[in-house]
C-alpha cells in the first residue's frame, strides 16, 4: 500500500487532501529534508489540520498538523506524522492530546494509513518539531511524558535518512 493510496482510501475529507512531495506542509516544508533525493524518499503529504478544520465535529479538537509518505532506504513505504509546535514543557499536554487523538482518528477513519504509520520506525511515527527553538531537556519529566505517548521531539527540523 502506498501513502497516496492510503489517503485516497480514507474517509472524507482526508481522502481528497493528498499533495505531491511536501507541498501540503506549505511554509513548514523547509523543516523536513532528506539525505537522499526527495523524489525517491518523500512520496507525498497531507495537511490533516487544514483538511479537518472545516468539519464541525473536528473544529475545536486539538488536531495534528501533517502526514508525509516516506520510503526508507530498506523496507516499505510508511507514514510519518509531523507536528510543528512550540517546544516548551508547558506544551507537552497539548502535544500528548494531539498524538492520542491522531492515533484514534487514523484507526477509525483510515486503517490503511494507520498500518503505514505502524510500519514507520518508532522515532519517526509522531514527530514534534519546535517552531523556533527547543526548550525541553531530554531528561525532563515532560520530555519523557511525550515519549510515553509515542512522540519524538526532533528539534526544529527533521532529516530523514
C-alpha positions in Angstrom: 0.0 0.0 0.0 1.3 3.4 -0.9 0.8 6.6 1.2 -1.2 8.2 -1.7 -3.5 5.2 -2.0 -4.0 5.0 1.8 -5.0 8.7 1.8 -7.4 8.1 -1.1 -9.0 5.2 0.7 -9.5 7.2 3.8 -12.9 8.7 4.9 -13.8 12.2 3.7 -12.4 14.8 3.8 -8.9 13.3 4.2 -9.3 11.2 1.1 -9.0 14.4 -1.1 -6.2 16.0 0.8 -3.1 14.3 -0.8 -0.4 16.6 -2.2 2.8 15.5 -4.0 6.1 15.9 -2.2 6.0 18.2 0.8 3.5 20.6 -0.8 0.9 20.1 1.9 3.3 21.4 4.5 3.4 24.8 2.9 5.7 27.2 4.8 6.8 24.4 7.1 8.1 22.2 4.2 11.7 23.6 4.8 11.6 21.8 8.2 11.9 18.4 6.6 14.7 17.3 4.4 16.3 14.2 3.1 19.8 12.7 2.9 18.7 11.0 -0.3 17.0 12.6 -3.3 13.5 13.7 -2.3 11.8 12.1 -5.3 12.9 8.7 -4.0 12.3 9.4 -0.3 9.2 11.5 0.0 6.0 10.1 -1.6 3.5 12.8 -0.7 2.0 14.8 2.1 -1.3 15.8 3.7 -2.3 18.8 5.8 -4.5 16.9 8.2 -5.2 20.0 10.3 -6.5 22.0 7.3 -8.5 19.1 5.9 -10.4 18.6 9.1 -10.7 22.2 10.2 -13.8 22.7 8.1 -15.7 19.8 9.7 -17.8 20.8 12.7 -17.0 17.7 14.7 -13.3 18.4 14.5 -13.4 22.2 14.7 -12.5 22.5 18.3 -10.3 19.4 18.6 -6.5 19.6 19.0 -5.6 18.2 15.6 -2.2 17.0 14.4 -0.6 19.1 11.6 0.9 17.0 8.8 1.4 13.5 7.5 4.1 12.5 4.9 4.8 9.4 2.9 8.3 8.2 3.4 10.3 5.5 1.7 13.2 4.4 3.9 16.4 3.0 2.4 15.2 -0.5 3.2 11.6 -1.6 3.7 8.3 -0.5 2.5 6.8 2.9 2.3 5.4 4.3 5.6 3.7 7.3 7.1 5.4 9.9 9.3 3.3 12.4 11.2 4.7 15.9 11.9 3.5 18.5 14.4 5.1 21.9 14.3 4.5 23.5 17.6 6.3 25.5 20.3 8.7 23.1 22.1 8.4 24.1 25.8 7.5 22.0 28.8 4.0 23.6 29.1 3.1 22.4 25.6 3.6 18.7 26.3 0.0 18.2 27.4 -1.3 19.6 24.1 1.1 17.5 22.1 0.1 14.4 24.0 -3.6 15.1 23.4 -2.9 15.6 19.7 -1.0 12.4 19.4 -3.7 10.4 21.2 -6.3 12.0 19.0 -4.4 11.3 15.8 -3.9 7.6 16.7 -7.7 7.2 17.3 -8.6 9.2 14.2 -6.4 7.0 12.0 -7.7 3.7 13.5 -11.3 4.8 12.9 -11.0 6.7 9.6 -8.0 5.4 7.8 -7.0 1.9 8.8 -4.6 1.6 5.9 -2.9 4.8 6.8 -2.7 3.6 10.4 -0.9 0.4 9.1 1.6 2.6 7.2 2.2 4.5 10.5 2.9 1.3 12.3 5.4 0.4 9.6 7.5 3.6 10.4 10.5 3.4 12.6 9.4 4.2 16.2 11.2 7.5 16.3 9.6 8.7 13.1 5.9 7.9 13.7 4.9 11.0 15.6 7.4 13.8 15.2 7.3 17.0 17.1 9.3 19.9 15.6 9.8 23.1 17.5 8.6 26.3 15.8 11.8 28.2 16.6 13.9 26.7 19.4 13.6 23.8 21.7 13.3 24.4 25.5 12.7 20.9 26.7 15.6 18.9 28.0 15.7 15.2 27.1 16.0 14.2 30.8 12.9 16.2 31.9 9.7 14.5 33.0 7.8 16.4 30.3 10.1 15.1 27.6 9.6 11.6 28.9 5.8 12.1 29.1 5.7 13.0 25.3 7.8 9.8 24.6 5.3 7.7 26.6 2.6 8.5 24.0 5.0 7.8 21.1 6.0 11.4 20.3 9.6 12.1 19.5 10.9 15.7 19.7 13.4 16.2 16.8 14.5 19.8 17.4 13.4 22.3 14.9 13.8 20.2 11.7 13.8 16.6 10.6 16.4 15.0 8.5 15.1 11.7 7.0 17.8 9.1 6.3 
